[in-house]
Amino acid sequence: MSAFSPVELLPNELWDQIIGYLETEPPSARRLHHAPSLQLTESPTKDLKHLSQCSSGFLQLVRPLLFTHARLELHDEPDFHSFMTKADLTRHVTSIIIAVGEDSPDHRADPFWWRQVLCYLDPAHIMVLAPPTFIGETIGSPIMDGHSWAFDIPLQILDMKRQCRFDSSHKLPDLKSCTSLLRARPWTSITFNESSSLKAYNHYEYFLSCVPSILREWGIMRGEGHNMPLQRPKDLPLLLHGLSTFSYTAVFPFYNHVQIVLDAVLRMGSLKRLDVQLAPDRNNHVTEIEQRGSMDANDPWMELATSYSLIGFTVRQMGNLKEFRSGDLHVEAVRDDLLANLNDVIGDGGWVHDGRGIWKRN
């Protein structure tokens, strides 16, 4: 008598198709532009996990999919490495999130943690969810955090993707001499979620404060001459030039900071697509909360409007850019002004708006 139930006797090819319907995109993909939170990876949908618990046969079929998108806390890395290697799961990992809480002991982890992780994993997608200083140290761009108290930003998100992974027959590269995660793989797409600057608006002359951000380091030139190269990492201009997609998310950044971000964007000479979101998403009520303080409620919106004027001029300057996306047209109060600002600058430059926040160059 067979030890398997009738449903388990179905061909594996059919089960692969059935399981495919249970796969969902990772929750982090839907929340990438929300307020950074350690709950980024939580999901109420656990269909694959439930199926894997039905029998050993189902577990064997589903286990590789359960680890396609992994989350790692660095203090658990030795155990994670051991388990993944023994279970022969390393080749199935296509994306990984490194989550470091503000009060986590991982906050003081070796900034070169990725050397060890990338010697046995070859993900096409890495997300670092961590405090600003940790992200800066990870990519070799230590940030100026003297004004961190004004912004009170616990977490930011650095999300990096590339088009393809190394062939499984090839040995992964030795990263012992590599000094930045930016250089560890040929990334072609970067998303940076800088979090909210709203708390800083409660302070006198808020616009003089510097948000703790790697993009500030990328955008400001070092040295006396305007064409002096950036210092950290030394080949940063070359790394930025290799990007084809860049996405910047923040909540009401100051327009002078947005200009610095755009200075970094202008160094991305191969950029084909630029995405920007500067207002809270639909379900974020942070504006209402912060208005209980001493800030002038008009200031954030004026900064946003000015920022979009600067963005329009930058889009017009970038000859290789083919697509620009704004994630802020859901805000009815400013939609008309934003459209007017952008259309005044790029409307006659061959750019066509689809009515939903996407402009494409003819």
N, C-alpha and C positions, 0 to 999 in steps of 0.2 A: 504494500500500500504506500502511495506517495506521501512523503512528509510535507509536501508543498500544497497549498490551497490552489484551487483551479485558476484563480487570477494570477498566481505567481508562475504558472506554467506558460503564460503568454511569452512570445519571443521578446528578447531584449530590445530589438529594434522598435517594437510597438510600445514597449515601456518607455523607451527614450522619448518617443513622441508624446506619450501621456504626461511624463514628468515635465516636458517642455512647457506644457500649459500651466504648470504650477509655479514655474519660475517667475519671479518679479524683479524689477530693478531694485537695487539697494536703496533703503530709505534715505541715505545720505545724498543721493542724486536729486531727490525732490526737495531737500532742505538746504542745499548748498548756498542759497542766497537768503536764507533766514538768519536770525540772530544766532551766532555760533553757540553751541551747547553740547555738553557731553551726551545728551539724549539724541544726538544726531543719527545714531545707528539703530535706535530702538524701532521695532516694527510690530504691529499687532498681528501681522500675517506670518504664520509659522507652518504653512502647509507642508513644505519639504521636511522640516524637522519631525512633524507628526508622522509623515509617511515612513521616514527612516526608522521610527520606533516600532513599526508594525512587525517587522521580521528582519532576520539577518540578511536575507536576500535583498530586501528593499534598501537596507542600510548600505550594502555594497554598491547598489545602483546610484543612490542619492548622495553618498558622502562627498564625492568630488565636487558636486554642485554646492554643497553646504559651505565649502571653503573657497569657492570662487571669489567671494568678496569677504575678506578677513579684517578683523579689528585686533590690534595688538597694543597692549600696555607694556611698556618697555621692561618693567621689573619682572614680567612673566616671559621675557624673550627666551631664556635658556630652555624652559619647559616647552614653549611653543615650538622652538627649533627641533627639539628632540621628538616631539609628537609628530610634527609635520613630516620629518624625515623618515621616521619608522613606518608611518602610514602611507608613505609614497604619495603625499598630497601636494608637495611643493610646486610641481609643474602645473597644477590646476588653479593656482592663485593668480588671478588677472588684476585684482585691485586690493589694496590694503590701506587701512586707516590707522594712523598712529595717534592715539588719544592721550593727551597729557593734561590733567586738571591743574588748576592754579595751585592747589595745595598738595598735589601728588608728589611723592618722592622722585618721580621721573622728571620733574621740573629741573632737577640738578643732574640729570643723566649725561653721559658722555655725548657731546654734540655730534660725534661721528658714529652714533648708533647705527646709522644706515649702512655703514661699511659691512657690518656683520650680517644684517638682515638681507642685503642684496647679494650676499655671496651664496645664498641658497634659494632666494626667491627672485623672480624676474617679472614683476607686475608691470602692466602697461599703464597703470594708474596708481598714483600714491597721493593720499591726502594726509596732511598734518594738521590736526586740530589741537591747538596748544596756545599758551601765552605768547605775546609778541616777542619777548626776549628769546624764548626757546626756538621759535621759528627763525629768528635772525641768526642765532648760533648754528642752527642746522644747515643753513645754506651759505654760511660764511659771510653774512652781511650783518654784523652786530649793529643794533639799532640804538639811537639816542632816546633814552627813556626818562630823561629828567623831568618831563611834564606828565608822566604816566598818572600821577595822582589826580590830575584834572580830568582825565578821560575815563579812568577806572574801567579799562578794557581787560576782562579776564581771559578771553579766548579770541583767537582769529583762525582763519582757515586758509591754508595754502594747498591748492589742488593742482596736480601736475599730471599730464597725460602725454603719451607718445603713440605713434601710429601703429607700430608693430613691436613684437617681442623678439628676443634672440631665438634662433633656431635651437630646438631641444638637443640637437647633436653637438652644439658648440658649448664650450666651457664659458661660464659667466666671467666677465672681466674682473681683474684684480683691482680693488679700489683702495689699496693701502696708502697710495700716495695722493689720492683724490681728496680735495679739501672742501668740497661743497656738494650737497645733494643735487644742485643744479647741473653739475658736470657728470654725475654718476650714470645718467642715461640721456639719450638725445630727445629731450622733451620738446614737443611741438605746440602744446597748449597749456596755459596757466590760468587758473582762476584764483583771485585773492579776495577773500571776504574780510574786510578790515574792521568790521563791527561798527558800533555807534560812537559818534563824536558828541552826542547831545549833552552829556553831562558837563562838558567843557563850556557850553554856552552859559552856564550859571555863574561863570567867573568873569571878573572885570577884564576888559580887553582880551576876550577869549581868543581872538584871531591871532594873538602873538604866541599862543601855545602850539607846540609841535606834537602831533599825534605819533605814538610809538608804532612805527610801521617800516617794513623793509622797503616799501615803495618810496619812502622819503630818501632812503639811502641810495636807491637806484636812480632817483631823479635828480639829485643834487650832484653837480660836478665837483670834483676835488681839484685843488690847485688854483693858481691865479688865472690861467688862461681859460677861455670858454670851451676850448676843445681838449682840455686835459682829460685823460681817461679816468674812469672810476678805479678805485683802489681794491675793493673787496667784493667778490673774488676778482683777481686781476683780469680774467678773461670774460667778465660779465657782459661787456658790450657784444662780444661774439655770441654768447649764450642767448642774449635777448634777440639778437638778429635772427636766430634760428626759429623763433616762434612764429606760428601761422595764426594762432588764435589767442586772444587775451581778454579776460573778463574781470572787471573791477566792480565789487559790491561794497558799499559803505552806507551808513545812515547819516545824512547831513554833514558830510565833511566840509571843512572851510574851503572857500574857492581858491585861496592861495595854496592850500595843500593839493587840491585837484590839479592846479597848474604844474606842481612838482610831479604828480603822477603822470600827467600828460607828457612832461619832458622825458620821463622814462619810456612812455609808449612810443614817442618819436624815434627812440633808438631801436625799436623793433622793426627793422627795415623790411622784413619779409612778411609782415603781418597782413593777413587777408580778412580777418574778422575781428571787430572790437565790440564788446558788450559792456554796458554800463548800467548800474542801478544805484541811485543815490538817495532814494526815499525808502521808508519802511515798507515791507511787504504788506499785503492786505490784512493779515491777521496780527500784525505787530502794532500794539497800542503804546509804544514807548513814548511817542510825542505827548500823549495825554498825561502820562505819568510825570515826565520831566517838566511840564508846564506848571506843576505845583511848586516849582522852585522859583528862582529869581530871574530866569532867562526871559528875554523879550520873545514872544511867540512868533514874531515876524522874521527874526534874524535867520533861523534855519532855512526858511523858504527863500529869502533873498540870496543866501549863499548858494542854494541849489540853482536858482535861476541864472546867477552869474556863472556858475560852473558849467552849465549847459552852453552858454555862449562860448566859453573857452573850448569846450569839447567840439563844438561845431567847427571852429577854426582849425583845430588839430586834425579832424577828419578830412577837412578840405586839403590839408597839406600832405597827407599820406597818399602818395601816388599808387602804391601797390594795394591799398585797402579796397576790398570789394563789397564788404557788408558791415553795417553798423546797426547795433540793436540797443534800444533803450528799454529798461524794465520799469519805467516810471509813469507810463501813460495811464496806469490804473488810477492815478491820483487826479480826480476830476477837477479839483481846485486849481491845479497848475497845468493841466494838459494843454490848454490853448496857448498859454505863454511859452511852454516848452516847444511846442510845434512851431510857433512863430519864430522863436530864437533859432531853431535848427534850420527851418526853411529859408530864413533870411541869409544864412551863411552858406548852406550847401544846396539849397533848392535849385540854384542855377548852375550847379557844378556837375550835372549829369546824374545826380542821385534821385532815386524814385522811392517814395514811401508807400508801403502797402496798407497803411491805415491801422496797423497793429503794432507799431513800434519797430519795424524792420525797414531799414533803408538799404537799397542796393544800387551800386554804380552801374550805369548802362555801359 
